[in-house]
Amino acid sequence: MYKRKRIVIALGGNALGNTLPEQMEAVKTTAKALCDLIEEGHQVVVVHGNGPQVGMINNAMAALSREDKNQPNTPLSVSVAMSQAYIGYDLQNALREELRKRGFMRTPVVTVVTQVRVDPADPAFKNPSKPIGHFMSKEEAQYQEKTYGHIMKEDAGRGYRRVVASPKPVEIVEQDAINSLVDANKIVICCGGGGIPVVLNGDHLKGASAVIDKDFASSLLAQRLDADMLIILTAVEKAAINFGKENEKWLDDLTIEEARQYIAEGHFAAGSMLPKIQAAVDFASSAAGRTALITLLEKARDGIQGKTGTRIHL
């Protein structure tokens, strides 16, 4: 018997484009793939990346502060919030339009500006390594360090870039609101870019200079939503071991133990497939009956039906 599922979908950056015009076009294709799943009756919750978008916002606000000395530097957490709102704006409108084309006149799609709490004691804060923003000269980097206290690192001979921490998410602040919306059959877009990174100081949530991996945030969200499936969409149809080598092997079906073994053997690249596999393992191992899937956006429906993708389960 066909079972409709509660699914958290983590969209890769290729689903959104790199500029405002590219994004407006890209979300149309993305909306069609998501609406295929909605039309089949699945409850869909959407998380998206924001790499190019938050970089663009960060650069624009930095330029403003250089031009106007009275304009303070914009915290990274605020740039993430801006990116969540404008990506959500385009994406929710594309979903509404596509659903209406398919005859769904009630299209309750909503974007939740989402804060994600991180632990200030996370080891990632001691070794910031996530580059953000544009390349700078040595003189510009020194100005950033002196004026704003940013940590700057030279990047492969191409110039200097700001680096920030990438801590693990520990709590989705708006989780109860998201749960209520999903329980009421709303289509929710949330945790954009991994969420607005915040730390808790007493009763105050303070923005952190950090970037949260959207796949880890998606895994935490899926667990707290009691989702049936986490789908992590990327640029390849399946994960592989010995990637790019003569003995390359594409992976169809993995148990938690097999996935952990491949991680330990170093088969997945740290800045690419590794966090996706780790996030998939975290979700699939959190309770019986939960499955994670890694595949292409256009293959998501086939993946749910077991026809393609890399599936990870107990």
C-alpha positions in Angstrom: 0.0 0.0 0.0 1.4 3.5 -0.9 2.1 5.5 2.2 2.2 9.2 2.2 5.0 10.6 4.2 6.1 13.6 6.2 9.3 14.7 4.4 11.9 17.4 5.2 13.7 18.4 2.0 17.1 20.1 2.1 17.6 22.0 -1.1 21.1 22.4 -2.5 22.5 25.7 -3.7 21.9 24.7 -7.4 18.2 24.9 -6.7 18.3 28.7 -6.2 20.8 30.1 -8.7 23.5 32.7 -7.9 21.8 36.1 -8.6 18.4 37.6 -8.2 17.3 36.9 -11.8 18.8 33.4 -11.7 16.9 32.7 -8.5 13.6 33.8 -9.9 14.0 31.4 -12.7 15.5 28.6 -10.6 12.7 28.5 -8.1 10.2 27.8 -10.9 12.0 24.5 -11.6 12.4 23.8 -7.9 8.7 24.4 -7.3 7.7 21.9 -10.0 9.7 19.1 -8.3 8.4 19.9 -4.9 4.8 20.1 -6.1 5.1 16.7 -7.6 5.6 15.4 -4.1 2.8 17.6 -2.6 0.4 16.5 -5.3 1.0 12.9 -4.3 -0.1 13.8 -0.8 3.2 14.1 1.0 3.6 16.7 3.8 6.6 18.7 2.6 8.8 21.0 4.7 11.5 22.9 2.8 15.0 23.9 4.0 17.3 25.7 1.6 20.9 26.8 1.4 21.9 30.5 1.1 25.6 30.5 0.2 25.6 32.9 -2.8 22.7 34.9 -1.4 24.1 35.6 2.1 27.5 36.4 0.4 25.8 38.9 -1.8 24.0 40.6 1.1 27.2 40.5 3.2 29.2 42.2 0.5 26.5 44.8 -0.2 26.2 45.8 3.5 30.0 45.8 3.9 30.2 48.2 0.9 27.6 50.4 2.5 29.6 50.6 5.7 32.7 51.6 3.8 30.8 54.3 1.9 29.0 55.7 5.0 31.2 55.8 8.1 28.0 56.3 10.2 26.6 53.0 9.0 27.7 50.2 11.4 28.8 46.9 10.1 25.9 44.4 9.6 26.3 41.2 11.7 26.4 37.9 9.8 23.3 36.7 11.7 21.3 39.7 10.3 22.5 38.9 6.8 21.3 35.3 7.2 17.9 36.6 8.3 17.7 38.8 5.2 18.5 35.9 3.0 15.9 33.7 4.6 13.2 36.3 3.9 14.0 37.1 0.3 14.6 33.5 -0.7 11.4 32.5 1.1 9.6 35.2 -0.7 10.6 33.9 -4.2 10.2 30.2 -3.3 6.8 30.5 -1.6 5.4 32.5 -4.5 6.7 29.9 -7.0 5.1 27.1 -5.0 1.8 29.0 -4.8 1.8 29.6 -8.6 2.7 26.0 -9.5 0.1 24.6 -7.1 -2.6 26.8 -8.6 -1.7 25.7 -12.1 -2.4 22.2 -10.8 -5.8 23.1 -9.4 -4.9 23.6 -5.8 -6.7 26.9 -5.0 -5.9 26.7 -1.3 -2.1 27.0 -1.2 -1.1 27.8 2.4 2.7 28.3 1.9 4.6 30.2 4.6 8.2 31.1 5.3 9.4 31.1 9.0 12.3 33.3 9.8 14.1 30.7 11.9 16.8 31.0 14.6 18.9 28.0 15.4 20.8 27.9 18.7 24.4 26.8 18.8 26.6 26.0 21.8 29.2 28.8 22.4 31.5 26.1 23.7 31.3 24.2 20.4 35.0 23.5 19.3 34.2 25.1 15.9 34.4 28.5 17.5 38.1 27.9 18.4 39.0 27.2 14.8 36.8 29.2 12.4 37.3 27.7 8.9 34.1 28.6 6.8 35.0 31.3 4.3 32.4 33.9 3.5 32.2 37.1 1.5 34.5 38.4 -1.3 38.2 38.1 -1.7 40.3 41.0 -0.4 43.8 42.4 -0.6 46.1 42.0 2.4 45.5 45.7 3.3 41.7 45.3 3.1 41.9 42.2 5.2 43.9 44.0 7.8 41.4 46.8 7.9 38.6 44.3 8.5 40.5 42.7 11.3 41.3 46.0 13.0 37.9 47.7 12.4 35.5 44.8 12.9 37.5 42.1 14.6 36.9 39.7 11.8 39.2 36.7 11.4 40.8 36.7 7.9 42.7 34.0 6.2 44.6 33.8 2.9 42.7 31.5 0.4 44.9 29.5 -2.0 46.7 32.5 -3.4 43.5 34.2 -4.5 43.4 36.8 -1.7 42.0 37.0 1.8 38.5 36.1 3.0 36.7 36.3 6.3 36.3 33.0 8.0 33.7 32.1 10.6 32.8 29.0 12.7 30.5 26.3 11.6 29.0 24.8 14.8 26.5 22.1 15.1 22.8 23.1 15.7 21.4 22.2 19.1 17.9 23.7 19.1 15.5 25.2 16.5 14.1 28.1 18.4 10.8 28.3 16.4 10.3 24.5 16.5 6.9 24.6 18.2 5.6 27.1 15.7 6.9 25.1 12.8 5.3 21.9 14.2 2.0 23.6 14.6 2.0 24.9 11.0 3.0 21.4 9.6 0.3 19.7 11.8 -2.2 22.2 10.3 -1.1 21.0 6.8 0.7 24.2 5.8 3.7 24.0 3.5 6.6 25.4 5.5 9.9 26.9 4.4 12.2 27.3 7.3 15.8 27.0 8.7 17.1 28.7 5.6 20.8 28.6 5.3 20.9 26.4 8.3 19.1 28.9 10.4 20.1 32.3 12.0 22.9 31.3 14.3 22.2 32.4 17.9 23.6 31.7 21.4 21.5 32.0 24.6 22.6 34.6 27.1 20.1 34.4 30.0 16.8 35.1 28.3 18.5 36.9 25.3 19.2 35.2 22.0 22.4 36.8 20.6 23.5 36.5 17.0 26.7 34.5 16.5 29.4 34.9 13.9 28.8 31.5 12.4 27.3 29.5 9.5 25.3 26.4 10.4 25.4 23.6 7.9 21.9 23.4 6.4 22.0 19.6 6.2 22.7 19.2 10.0 19.9 21.7 10.6 17.6 19.8 8.3 18.4 16.6 10.2 17.6 18.2 13.6 14.4 19.7 12.2 13.3 16.3 10.7 13.9 14.6 14.0 11.9 17.2 16.0 9.1 17.1 13.4 8.9 13.3 13.7 9.4 13.1 9.9 9.4 9.8 8.0 12.0 10.9 5.6 14.9 13.4 5.2 15.8 14.1 1.6 19.1 15.9 1.0 19.3 17.2 -2.6 22.6 17.7 -4.2 24.4 17.8 -7.5 24.7 14.0 -8.0 22.1 11.3 -8.3 23.8 9.1 -5.7 26.7 9.1 -3.2 29.7 7.1 -4.1 32.8 5.5 -2.5 36.2 5.8 -4.3 34.7 8.8 -6.0 36.5 9.7 -9.2 38.7 6.6 -9.2 38.7 3.5 -11.4 37.0 1.5 -8.7 34.3 4.1 -8.1 31.1 2.6 -6.8 27.7 4.3 -6.6 25.7 3.6 -3.5 22.0 2.6 -3.6 21.2 1.3 -0.1 23.2 1.7 3.1 22.6 0.6 6.7 23.8 3.0 9.4 26.7 0.7 10.2 27.8 0.6 6.5 27.6 4.4 6.2 29.6 4.9 9.4 32.2 2.5 8.2 32.6 4.4 4.9 32.8 7.7 6.8 35.6 6.2 9.0 37.5 5.0 5.9 37.4 8.6 4.5 35.4 8.0 1.4 33.5 11.3 1.6 34.9 14.8 1.0 34.8 17.1 4.1 33.3 20.1 2.3 31.0 18.2 0.0 29.4 14.8 0.6 30.6 14.1 4.2 28.2 16.5 6.0 25.3 15.1 3.9 26.1 11.5 4.9 26.7 12.5 8.5 23.3 14.4 8.6 21.6 11.4 6.9 23.0 9.0 9.5 22.0 11.3 12.4 18.4 11.3 11.2 18.1 7.6 10.1 19.6 6.4 13.4 17.3 8.6 15.6 14.3 6.3 15.5 13.0 3.1 13.8 11.3 3.7 10.5 13.2 6.8 9.5 15.0 6.9 6.1 17.3 9.4 4.7 17.7 9.9 0.9 20.5 11.7 -1.0 19.8 12.4 -4.7 19.1 15.1 -7.4 16.2 17.5 -7.1 14.6 16.1 -10.3 14.9 12.5 -9.0 13.3 13.1 -5.6 10.0 11.5 -6.5 11.7 8.4 -8.0 13.9 8.3 -4.9 10.9 8.2 -2.5 9.6 5.2 -4.6 13.0 3.4 -4.2 14.0 3.8 -7.8 17.2 5.8 -7.4 19.3 7.8 -4.9 21.3 6.7 -1.9 19.0 5.5 0.9 20.3 5.3 4.5 18.4 3.5 7.2 18.6 1.3 10.3 
